[in-house]
């Protein structure tokens, strides 16, 4: 058992050894198992969760509301780690929604070392925070903007690199690895956890959305510059600061053709919900190398409750994945995970079926950034018992031995 960790109103953290910590799995408060926690990793950040009442274990093994002053403590994980339990709290006073982050439960061991509810799921130095936000970033941004002074994308990406610390935006200026190219201010879904657009009465978005559609020239200019000689160069359409890039499929398809006239190097990728199958087919036919398809479930009810799609269905997503596989495109699932949902037995079965039927090559496990209370109606839709995130990951590895399970997009060139 691990001791309870909490924060005061000033953000200072404390350990109360009179109580033990709990996590939240779906709708259930649970004690953390040994396979569900690790020492707080480098790059994780602690955050207080205000105006919520912690749920803890007292000295007679009862689950109770924390009777003293203090707010919930959570952690935000670096990439490469998958959350296993949410912080245990109740919002009994109806406080405003939380910012859209991936909150993980935090605990303290007997010696005071902090632990977090997570497991490592990938290793890639390219996403280590030490390689980003360096002292020369501002100089690099200014230099590339000066090289292409009329390219509005570089103004957008400079803002994302500085203001949001976006790694894929920064990679454009570091001239390496995966760089983002946003193209679409509109979307065909209304995701509960959209990080770039939320209604005013909801939780605040951590980013603001792109306000323009770039020209083919702007896209090609930036992509060719990056792909020609960047180390392990990838350009990805579909960033956190935009809607779904497939809504600009004609633009992307034309840009891909022009990019490949100028350079054969690197990977052209698109991050998409893949609901616009007609648009997906256009970019596949134009020669895109890989697709990372975002979803949270292989069941219609759970998928629809989160994505709230406009004029498409999960069957359209399946059709896009099938078309991509049939045409040699490398497909990832960007699996938005939430402890207690994805690890429920029916959800696991439906996900495995979707992967097998559509020849998906890889699953990127991503922590869903959202207020846990927002997900309660979706949790109520579930059929089947939650088995826990570590067991869920083990089942995927056993049932899908040919599918890569991790967290990152890798270089890949499609055979034309």
Order of alpha helices (4+ residues) and beta strands (2+ residues): beta-beta-beta-beta-beta-beta-beta-beta-beta-beta-beta-beta-beta-beta-alpha-alpha-alpha-beta-alpha-beta-alpha-beta-alpha-beta-alpha-alpha-beta-alpha-beta-alpha-alpha-beta
